[in-house]
Amino acid sequence: MINKVIRETMDLLIDEKGFFLEEFHSIEEELNFYLYTPIKNGFLAVIFSTLGKEDENLLAFMNHARLNGIPAYILNIVFTGGHPVPLKEKLPNYSEVYVDEEGKFFGHDDVSRSVLSRKVAVKQKMTLRSMAVTFTLMILNIVIYTFTAIKSGGLDIDIFVLIRYGAKVNELIQAGAYYRLFTSAFLHADFMHVLFNMYALFALGRIVEEFMGKWKMLGIYCFSAVTGGMLSYLYTPNVAVGASGAIFGLLGAILVITLFGKKKSMKSMFSRIMIVLAINLFSGFTSSNIDNFGHIGGLLGGIVITALILLLSRRPKENG
């Protein structure tokens, strides 16, 4: 039941309302993520907790927000398991809403009601055909992760398996294995790594694919994967894997589209994209085990190739 409610809430907030997914050190191992969107004075963040642990989980998230300089209004979705909810004092910049054992929400306030309500006029969902490249890339990444998980005998991928199948290893690239600048973008270190990257690919890839077309989106993704690998190679000595560089390239593509694209509906996304970009780069520089140079390389690659595509598409054709 909990997984179903979380999945439906993610579908609502990510697909229909443009929220983004991020990880934090929750006290509950299976609920170590949150959804967020920019608001006037910071961010609206949605976390998930179980009854009896909601206060500790709130403190854990507040500590995450403080360390990362994120001013946030927090909505805590609390799973009660059928137990009665104790009376609590209202906290500033904080709301709780509860989910009973049947998956039904109760205890709404104005904030939770607004966040979790579905739009009256829901946009027509994109078809599988309109997201063909995005879905194909997602499936490819998941299949490769599954293959390496089998080889590793668990969800955490053995580093030697990653190296064998194409991780970015500077010494091997120096020896001529240049393909690793690209293949490393299709490998992931563990389940959470591939989960978060595939959510990001789904959220960003479909936007780029809709506005740029299938083949241009694929070109942007692949080019950004390589530029991310190149900057990581130049400035990071560690073994590296993950689709993050390519995904940052999609973020860069959206940034260019919002500034120079012909679609007026994209213009309003510029401030949101800039805020999300700033948060992710700041998080990368202040967190360990994150290949931020790979992110920056992918971002720059996405910006450059998208700007070039838009520029070439606007050049007048010569008369024959």
Contacts in CASP RR format, 6 or more apart in sequence:
PFRMAT RR
TARGET T0000
AUTHOR 0000-0000-0000
METHOD contacts of the structure
MODEL  1
MINKVIRETMDLLIDEKGFFLEEFHSIEEELNFYLYTPIKNGFLAVIFST
LGKEDENLLAFMNHARLNGIPAYILNIVFTGGHPVPLKEKLPNYSEVYVD
EEGKFFGHDDVSRSVLSRKVAVKQKMTLRSMAVTFTLMILNIVIYTFTAI
KSGGLDIDIFVLIRYGAKVNELIQAGAYYRLFTSAFLHADFMHVLFNMYA
LFALGRIVEEFMGKWKMLGIYCFSAVTGGMLSYLYTPNVAVGASGAIFGL
LGAILVITLFGKKKSMKSMFSRIMIVLAINLFSGFTSSNIDNFGHIGGLL
GGIVITALILLLSRRPKENG
1 101 0 8 1.000
1 102 0 8 1.000
1 103 0 8 1.000
2 79 0 8 1.000
2 99 0 8 1.000
4 103 0 8 1.000
5 77 0 8 1.000
5 79 0 8 1.000
5 99 0 8 1.000
5 103 0 8 1.000
6 48 0 8 1.000
9 35 0 8 1.000
9 46 0 8 1.000
9 77 0 8 1.000
9 116 0 8 1.000
10 21 0 8 1.000
10 35 0 8 1.000
10 199 0 8 1.000
12 116 0 8 1.000
12 118 0 8 1.000
13 19 0 8 1.000
13 35 0 8 1.000
13 37 0 8 1.000
13 46 0 8 1.000
13 115 0 8 1.000
14 20 0 8 1.000
14 21 0 8 1.000
14 35 0 8 1.000
14 199 0 8 1.000
14 202 0 8 1.000
14 203 0 8 1.000
15 125 0 8 1.000
16 118 0 8 1.000
16 119 0 8 1.000
16 122 0 8 1.000
16 123 0 8 1.000
17 37 0 8 1.000
17 115 0 8 1.000
18 37 0 8 1.000
18 203 0 8 1.000
19 35 0 8 1.000
19 36 0 8 1.000
19 37 0 8 1.000
19 46 0 8 1.000
20 35 0 8 1.000
20 36 0 8 1.000
20 37 0 8 1.000
20 200 0 8 1.000
20 203 0 8 1.000
20 276 0 8 1.000
21 33 0 8 1.000
21 34 0 8 1.000
21 35 0 8 1.000
21 196 0 8 1.000
21 199 0 8 1.000
21 200 0 8 1.000
21 203 0 8 1.000
22 33 0 8 1.000
22 34 0 8 1.000
22 35 0 8 1.000
22 36 0 8 1.000
22 196 0 8 1.000
22 279 0 8 1.000
22 283 0 8 1.000
23 32 0 8 1.000
23 33 0 8 1.000
23 34 0 8 1.000
23 192 0 8 1.000
23 196 0 8 1.000
24 32 0 8 1.000
24 33 0 8 1.000
24 34 0 8 1.000
24 60 0 8 1.000
24 61 0 8 1.000
24 64 0 8 1.000
25 32 0 8 1.000
25 60 0 8 1.000
25 64 0 8 1.000
26 32 0 8 1.000
26 33 0 8 1.000
26 47 0 8 1.000
26 57 0 8 1.000
26 60 0 8 1.000
26 61 0 8 1.000
27 53 0 8 1.000
27 56 0 8 1.000
27 57 0 8 1.000
27 60 0 8 1.000
28 48 0 8 1.000
28 49 0 8 1.000
28 50 0 8 1.000
28 53 0 8 1.000
28 57 0 8 1.000
31 47 0 8 1.000
31 48 0 8 1.000
31 49 0 8 1.000
31 50 0 8 1.000
31 57 0 8 1.000
32 192 0 8 1.000
33 48 0 8 1.000
33 196 0 8 1.000
34 45 0 8 1.000
34 46 0 8 1.000
34 47 0 8 1.000
34 48 0 8 1.000
34 61 0 8 1.000
35 45 0 8 1.000
35 46 0 8 1.000
36 43 0 8 1.000
36 44 0 8 1.000
36 45 0 8 1.000
36 46 0 8 1.000
36 70 0 8 1.000
36 72 0 8 1.000
37 43 0 8 1.000
37 44 0 8 1.000
37 272 0 8 1.000
38 44 0 8 1.000
38 271 0 8 1.000
38 272 0 8 1.000
38 275 0 8 1.000
38 276 0 8 1.000
39 73 0 8 1.000
41 71 0 8 1.000
42 70 0 8 1.000
42 71 0 8 1.000
42 72 0 8 1.000
42 73 0 8 1.000
43 70 0 8 1.000
43 71 0 8 1.000
43 72 0 8 1.000
43 73 0 8 1.000
44 72 0 8 1.000
44 73 0 8 1.000
44 75 0 8 1.000
44 115 0 8 1.000
45 61 0 8 1.000
45 65 0 8 1.000
45 70 0 8 1.000
45 72 0 8 1.000
45 73 0 8 1.000
45 74 0 8 1.000
45 75 0 8 1.000
46 74 0 8 1.000
46 75 0 8 1.000
46 76 0 8 1.000
46 77 0 8 1.000
46 115 0 8 1.000
47 57 0 8 1.000
47 58 0 8 1.000
47 61 0 8 1.000
47 74 0 8 1.000
47 75 0 8 1.000
47 76 0 8 1.000
47 77 0 8 1.000
48 76 0 8 1.000
48 77 0 8 1.000
48 78 0 8 1.000
48 79 0 8 1.000
49 57 0 8 1.000
49 58 0 8 1.000
49 76 0 8 1.000
49 77 0 8 1.000
49 78 0 8 1.000
49 79 0 8 1.000
50 78 0 8 1.000
50 79 0 8 1.000
50 81 0 8 1.000
51 78 0 8 1.000
51 79 0 8 1.000
51 80 0 8 1.000
51 81 0 8 1.000
51 83 0 8 1.000
51 85 0 8 1.000
51 98 0 8 1.000
54 76 0 8 1.000
54 78 0 8 1.000
54 96 0 8 1.000
57 76 0 8 1.000
58 74 0 8 1.000
58 76 0 8 1.000
58 94 0 8 1.000
61 74 0 8 1.000
62 74 0 8 1.000
64 70 0 8 1.000
65 71 0 8 1.000
65 72 0 8 1.000
65 74 0 8 1.000
67 286 0 8 1.000
68 279 0 8 1.000
68 282 0 8 1.000
68 283 0 8 1.000
68 286 0 8 1.000
69 282 0 8 1.000
70 279 0 8 1.000
72 93 0 8 1.000
73 93 0 8 1.000
73 94 0 8 1.000
73 95 0 8 1.000
73 111 0 8 1.000
74 93 0 8 1.000
74 94 0 8 1.000
74 95 0 8 1.000
75 94 0 8 1.000
75 95 0 8 1.000
75 96 0 8 1.000
75 97 0 8 1.000
75 111 0 8 1.000
75 112 0 8 1.000
75 115 0 8 1.000
76 94 0 8 1.000
76 95 0 8 1.000
76 96 0 8 1.000
76 97 0 8 1.000
77 96 0 8 1.000
77 97 0 8 1.000
77 98 0 8 1.000
77 99 0 8 1.000
78 85 0 8 1.000
78 96 0 8 1.000
78 97 0 8 1.000
78 98 0 8 1.000
78 99 0 8 1.000
79 98 0 8 1.000
79 99 0 8 1.000
80 98 0 8 1.000
80 99 0 8 1.000
80 100 0 8 1.000
80 101 0 8 1.000
81 100 0 8 1.000
81 101 0 8 1.000
82 100 0 8 1.000
82 101 0 8 1.000
85 98 0 8 1.000
85 107 0 8 1.000
88 96 0 8 1.000
95 109 0 8 1.000
95 111 0 8 1.000
95 112 0 8 1.000
96 107 0 8 1.000
96 112 0 8 1.000
97 105 0 8 1.000
97 106 0 8 1.000
97 107 0 8 1.000
97 108 0 8 1.000
97 109 0 8 1.000
97 112 0 8 1.000
97 116 0 8 1.000
98 105 0 8 1.000
98 106 0 8 1.000
98 107 0 8 1.000
99 105 0 8 1.000
99 106 0 8 1.000
100 106 0 8 1.000
105 112 0 8 1.000
105 116 0 8 1.000
108 116 0 8 1.000
126 206 0 8 1.000
126 210 0 8 1.000
128 135 0 8 1.000
130 206 0 8 1.000
130 209 0 8 1.000
130 210 0 8 1.000
131 205 0 8 1.000
131 206 0 8 1.000
131 209 0 8 1.000
132 209 0 8 1.000
132 214 0 8 1.000
133 205 0 8 1.000
133 209 0 8 1.000
133 214 0 8 1.000
133 215 0 8 1.000
133 217 0 8 1.000
133 218 0 8 1.000
133 221 0 8 1.000
134 201 0 8 1.000
134 202 0 8 1.000
134 205 0 8 1.000
134 206 0 8 1.000
134 209 0 8 1.000
134 217 0 8 1.000
137 201 0 8 1.000
137 218 0 8 1.000
137 221 0 8 1.000
138 198 0 8 1.000
138 201 0 8 1.000
138 202 0 8 1.000
140 186 0 8 1.000
141 186 0 8 1.000
141 188 0 8 1.000
141 194 0 8 1.000
141 197 0 8 1.000
141 198 0 8 1.000
141 201 0 8 1.000
141 243 0 8 1.000
142 194 0 8 1.000
142 198 0 8 1.000
144 165 0 8 1.000
144 186 0 8 1.000
144 187 0 8 1.000
144 188 0 8 1.000
145 157 0 8 1.000
145 187 0 8 1.000
145 188 0 8 1.000
145 191 0 8 1.000
145 194 0 8 1.000
148 157 0 8 1.000
148 161 0 8 1.000
148 162 0 8 1.000
148 165 0 8 1.000
148 187 0 8 1.000
148 188 0 8 1.000
149 155 0 8 1.000
149 157 0 8 1.000
149 191 0 8 1.000
151 158 0 8 1.000
151 161 0 8 1.000
151 165 0 8 1.000
152 158 0 8 1.000
152 161 0 8 1.000
155 190 0 8 1.000
155 191 0 8 1.000
156 189 0 8 1.000
156 190 0 8 1.000
156 191 0 8 1.000
157 187 0 8 1.000
157 188 0 8 1.000
157 189 0 8 1.000
157 190 0 8 1.000
159 167 0 8 1.000
159 239 0 8 1.000
162 187 0 8 1.000
162 189 0 8 1.000
162 239 0 8 1.000
162 241 0 8 1.000
163 169 0 8 1.000
163 172 0 8 1.000
163 239 0 8 1.000
165 183 0 8 1.000
165 187 0 8 1.000
166 177 0 8 1.000
166 179 0 8 1.000
166 180 0 8 1.000
166 183 0 8 1.000
166 184 0 8 1.000
166 187 0 8 1.000
167 180 0 8 1.000
167 183 0 8 1.000
167 184 0 8 1.000
167 187 0 8 1.000
167 239 0 8 1.000
167 240 0 8 1.000
167 241 0 8 1.000
168 180 0 8 1.000
168 181 0 8 1.000
168 184 0 8 1.000
168 229 0 8 1.000
168 232 0 8 1.000
168 233 0 8 1.000
168 239 0 8 1.000
168 240 0 8 1.000
168 241 0 8 1.000
169 177 0 8 1.000
169 180 0 8 1.000
169 239 0 8 1.000
170 233 0 8 1.000
170 237 0 8 1.000
172 180 0 8 1.000
173 180 0 8 1.000
173 181 0 8 1.000
173 233 0 8 1.000
181 225 0 8 1.000
181 226 0 8 1.000
181 228 0 8 1.000
181 229 0 8 1.000
181 230 0 8 1.000
181 233 0 8 1.000
182 222 0 8 1.000
182 225 0 8 1.000
182 226 0 8 1.000
182 229 0 8 1.000
184 229 0 8 1.000
184 240 0 8 1.000
184 241 0 8 1.000
184 242 0 8 1.000
185 225 0 8 1.000
185 228 0 8 1.000
185 229 0 8 1.000
185 241 0 8 1.000
185 242 0 8 1.000
185 243 0 8 1.000
185 245 0 8 1.000
185 246 0 8 1.000
186 242 0 8 1.000
186 243 0 8 1.000
187 241 0 8 1.000
187 242 0 8 1.000
188 194 0 8 1.000
188 197 0 8 1.000
188 241 0 8 1.000
188 242 0 8 1.000
188 243 0 8 1.000
189 241 0 8 1.000
189 242 0 8 1.000
193 242 0 8 1.000
197 242 0 8 1.000
197 243 0 8 1.000
197 244 0 8 1.000
197 247 0 8 1.000
198 243 0 8 1.000
200 244 0 8 1.000
200 247 0 8 1.000
201 243 0 8 1.000
201 246 0 8 1.000
201 247 0 8 1.000
201 250 0 8 1.000
204 247 0 8 1.000
204 250 0 8 1.000
204 251 0 8 1.000
204 254 0 8 1.000
205 217 0 8 1.000
205 221 0 8 1.000
205 250 0 8 1.000
207 250 0 8 1.000
207 254 0 8 1.000
208 217 0 8 1.000
208 220 0 8 1.000
208 221 0 8 1.000
208 250 0 8 1.000
208 253 0 8 1.000
208 254 0 8 1.000
208 257 0 8 1.000
209 217 0 8 1.000
211 257 0 8 1.000
211 261 0 8 1.000
211 263 0 8 1.000
211 266 0 8 1.000
212 220 0 8 1.000
212 253 0 8 1.000
212 257 0 8 1.000
212 306 0 8 1.000
212 309 0 8 1.000
216 309 0 8 1.000
217 250 0 8 1.000
217 253 0 8 1.000
219 305 0 8 1.000
220 249 0 8 1.000
220 250 0 8 1.000
220 253 0 8 1.000
220 302 0 8 1.000
220 305 0 8 1.000
220 306 0 8 1.000
220 309 0 8 1.000
221 246 0 8 1.000
221 249 0 8 1.000
221 250 0 8 1.000
222 246 0 8 1.000
223 301 0 8 1.000
223 302 0 8 1.000
223 305 0 8 1.000
224 245 0 8 1.000
224 246 0 8 1.000
224 247 0 8 1.000
224 248 0 8 1.000
224 249 0 8 1.000
224 250 0 8 1.000
224 253 0 8 1.000
224 297 0 8 1.000
224 298 0 8 1.000
224 299 0 8 1.000
224 301 0 8 1.000
224 302 0 8 1.000
224 305 0 8 1.000
225 243 0 8 1.000
225 245 0 8 1.000
225 246 0 8 1.000
225 298 0 8 1.000
227 297 0 8 1.000
227 298 0 8 1.000
227 300 0 8 1.000
227 301 0 8 1.000
227 302 0 8 1.000
227 304 0 8 1.000
228 245 0 8 1.000
228 246 0 8 1.000
228 248 0 8 1.000
228 293 0 8 1.000
228 294 0 8 1.000
228 295 0 8 1.000
228 296 0 8 1.000
228 297 0 8 1.000
228 298 0 8 1.000
228 301 0 8 1.000
229 240 0 8 1.000
229 245 0 8 1.000
229 294 0 8 1.000
229 297 0 8 1.000
229 298 0 8 1.000
230 297 0 8 1.000
231 293 0 8 1.000
231 294 0 8 1.000
231 296 0 8 1.000
231 297 0 8 1.000
231 298 0 8 1.000
231 300 0 8 1.000
232 240 0 8 1.000
232 291 0 8 1.000
232 293 0 8 1.000
232 294 0 8 1.000
232 297 0 8 1.000
234 293 0 8 1.000
235 293 0 8 1.000
236 291 0 8 1.000
236 293 0 8 1.000
236 294 0 8 1.000
238 291 0 8 1.000
240 291 0 8 1.000
240 294 0 8 1.000
244 291 0 8 1.000
244 294 0 8 1.000
244 295 0 8 1.000
245 294 0 8 1.000
245 295 0 8 1.000
245 297 0 8 1.000
245 298 0 8 1.000
245 299 0 8 1.000
246 298 0 8 1.000
248 280 0 8 1.000
248 294 0 8 1.000
248 295 0 8 1.000
248 296 0 8 1.000
248 297 0 8 1.000
248 298 0 8 1.000
248 299 0 8 1.000
248 302 0 8 1.000
249 298 0 8 1.000
249 299 0 8 1.000
249 301 0 8 1.000
249 302 0 8 1.000
249 303 0 8 1.000
250 302 0 8 1.000
251 273 0 8 1.000
251 276 0 8 1.000
251 277 0 8 1.000
251 280 0 8 1.000
251 299 0 8 1.000
252 273 0 8 1.000
252 277 0 8 1.000
252 299 0 8 1.000
252 301 0 8 1.000
252 302 0 8 1.000
252 303 0 8 1.000
252 306 0 8 1.000
253 302 0 8 1.000
253 303 0 8 1.000
253 305 0 8 1.000
253 306 0 8 1.000
254 266 0 8 1.000
254 269 0 8 1.000
254 273 0 8 1.000
255 270 0 8 1.000
255 273 0 8 1.000
255 274 0 8 1.000
255 277 0 8 1.000
255 303 0 8 1.000
256 302 0 8 1.000
256 303 0 8 1.000
256 306 0 8 1.000
256 307 0 8 1.000
256 310 0 8 1.000
257 263 0 8 1.000
257 266 0 8 1.000
257 306 0 8 1.000
257 310 0 8 1.000
258 266 0 8 1.000
258 267 0 8 1.000
258 269 0 8 1.000
258 270 0 8 1.000
258 273 0 8 1.000
259 270 0 8 1.000
260 307 0 8 1.000
260 310 0 8 1.000
261 310 0 8 1.000
277 299 0 8 1.000
280 295 0 8 1.000
281 292 0 8 1.000
281 295 0 8 1.000
281 296 0 8 1.000
283 290 0 8 1.000
284 290 0 8 1.000
284 292 0 8 1.000
284 295 0 8 1.000
285 292 0 8 1.000
END
